[in-house]
Amino acid sequence: MNHSAYASLLGLGCAAIVLCAVVTLWRRSLRAIVRALAVQGVALALVALTLGLHGHNRGLEIVAVLVFVAKGVVVPTLITRVVRHDVASRETQPLVNVPASLVAAGVLIFLAFSASRSVSVLASSASGRLIPYGMAAMLIGFFALATRRKAVSQIVGLLLVDNGIALVAFLATAGVPLIVELGASLDVLLIVVVLQVLATQMRLRLGSLDLDQLAELHD
Amino acid sequence: MNTLLHTMGVAGASGLQVVLTGAGGLVLLGLMRKVRARLEGRVGAPILQPLRDVRKLMRKERLRPEFATWIFPLAPVILVATVGVAAVMTPLVTSRPALSSGADLFVVVYLLLLGSTIIALAGLDAGTAFGGMGSSRALTIGALAEPALLVTILALSISAHSSNFPVIIRATIVDPGVIISPARLFALAALLIVIVAECGRLPVDNPATHLELTMIHEAMILEYAGPDLALVTLGEAMRLALLLGVFVNLIVPWGIASSTSIAAIVLGMVVLCAKVATVACALSFAEVFMAKLRLFRLPELLAGAFVLALLGVVSGVVAK
C-alpha cells in the first residue's frame, strides 16, 4: 500500500467515525441511530485494518476482524432486536433539542481538536495527526449519554465513547495488545446483553424504554 | 492580435456560460420533472416544456398588483441580472472565465443571495397574506442556510489557499487527491444540503405544490404574471443550473476548458451538460423517495449542514 493511499484511507475512516457520531445526534429514529453505530464499527475496523496492513502488524489485523464482527455486526444486531420490540422507536424528547445538540457537537469538535493539538503535534506520523477525530467521537458520545432519554440511545452514547477511545488507542499506539482489546470488546458485549435484559424488564414493568420513568419508585 | 483573440475567446466562453445557464436551466427543470414523472408512472410533460412556458408567458399581458411599489417590477430583473453576472464569472465551461480575478466564492454566493432576497421583498411588496408568509419562510430558511454556506466556503478554500473559485478549480485539477479528502467531502455534503434549501427542492420545499399552507417559494411569486413571471422562472432555473454546475465542478472538475480554443470550449460545454444532467437526474430520483420536511424540522437539517461544514474546516486544518 503506498503512502498517499494509506493516508487518505486512514483520513476517510476517521472522518466516517466522527460523521456517524454526529448522525446519532442528528437522527431521531432509533433504527437510524443503531445503523450509524454499525457503520461506525465498520469504519473503526477499516482504520485498524489499514494500520495493520501498513505496519505489517499481524495482531492488529486480527483485532480489525474482531472489531468488525463485534462492533460492526453483533452489537448492532443485538441492539436492533431491542429496538424492534419497542413500539415508539424514536428519540422523541431529548433533554437538549436536535439543532442545539448539533451546535453543541460543533463546539465539542472544536474543543477536541484544540485540546489534542499538542498531542497530535508530537506525533509526526500520518496516524498521530488524526487523534483529534477519536477525541471528537468520544466527546459527542458523552454528550449523547448526558442528554438522551431512551435506554437505547444512551447505550449508543456509551458505545460511541468506547469507539472513540479505541480509535485513539489505534492511532496513538498502533494497537493495544490483543488481550486488552479482547477484554474491552467483551466488556461492550456484556453491557449490551445487560441492556437487553434491562430493556426486557422495563418493557414488562413499565411498557416503555423511557429512563425518566425510573426516577421514582414504583410498586 | 493574440491578446485580442484571447480576450474574445474569454468573453465568448463567458457569454456561452450565461446562455447555457439560461436555456440549459429551463431544459434542466424539464428534465427533472420528466424523471420524476416517469418514476411515478406518468408520461410527464416534454423536456422542453419550461422553455415553451416561458415563451408563452413572455407574450402575455403585463399585469401587476394595484398597490405594489417599484420593487415589484424591478425584482425579476434584478434576479436575472445577478444570476447572469454570477454565471459570467463562475468557472462552468472554462476554468478562466471573464472577471475571474473577482470571482471570489463569497461574491458569487452573495450575488445569488441578493436575487433570493429581492424576490422575498417583492413577495412582501404585493401586500397579500400568502406573499408575506412565503417571504417570511424563505428568509428564515435563507438565514439558517447562510452560516452553513459561509463555513462551507471556508472549508473549500483551505486546500487551495484561496477563496477565488477559478483558483480552487484549477488547484483541484492539478491535485485530484483533494476531492477524496475528508475536508472536501464534508464541504460538498453541506453544500448539497444548502443548494437543496436555496433552490427550494424536496425535502425543504415542494416545487410542484400549490397547496397554500405548505408552499414557500410558490407563495412568494404568487402575484407574478406574464413577462414578470417568465423572468422569475428563468432566474430560478438559471440559479439551479448554476449551483448544480458549481457543485459538479467541485466533485469532477475534469473536462473543463483550460484554454480559449474553440475545441476545448465545445468539449467543456458538452462535458458540463452531461455532468449537470447526471446530478439533476440523481437529485430528481432521490426526491421521489422523499417527503417534505415539516417547517419546524428544517433547523435540524440546516444545523446538520452547519456541523458538516464545520467538520470540513476542522479536518482541512488538521490535514495541513
HADDOCK unambig.tbl for C-alpha pairs under 7 A between the chains (distance, minus, plus):
assign (segid A and resid 8 and name CA) (segid B and resid 181 and name CA) 6.56 0.50 0.50
assign (segid A and resid 11 and name CA) (segid B and resid 182 and name CA) 6.61 0.50 0.50
assign (segid A and resid 12 and name CA) (segid B and resid 181 and name CA) 6.99 0.50 0.50
assign (segid A and resid 12 and name CA) (segid B and resid 182 and name CA) 5.74 0.50 0.50
assign (segid A and resid 15 and name CA) (segid B and resid 182 and name CA) 6.07 0.50 0.50
assign (segid A and resid 26 and name CA) (segid B and resid 304 and name CA) 6.73 0.50 0.50
assign (segid A and resid 98 and name CA) (segid B and resid 300 and name CA) 6.02 0.50 0.50
assign (segid A and resid 99 and name CA) (segid B and resid 299 and name CA) 6.15 0.50 0.50
assign (segid A and resid 99 and name CA) (segid B and resid 300 and name CA) 4.77 0.50 0.50
assign (segid A and resid 99 and name CA) (segid B and resid 303 and name CA) 5.57 0.50 0.50
assign (segid A and resid 102 and name CA) (segid B and resid 303 and name CA) 6.25 0.50 0.50
assign (segid A and resid 102 and name CA) (segid B and resid 304 and name CA) 6.38 0.50 0.50
assign (segid A and resid 102 and name CA) (segid B and resid 307 and name CA) 6.60 0.50 0.50
assign (segid A and resid 103 and name CA) (segid B and resid 303 and name CA) 6.83 0.50 0.50
assign (segid A and resid 103 and name CA) (segid B and resid 307 and name CA) 6.86 0.50 0.50
assign (segid A and resid 106 and name CA) (segid B and resid 307 and name CA) 5.51 0.50 0.50
assign (segid A and resid 106 and name CA) (segid B and resid 310 and name CA) 6.74 0.50 0.50
assign (segid A and resid 129 and name CA) (segid B and resid 318 and name CA) 6.89 0.50 0.50
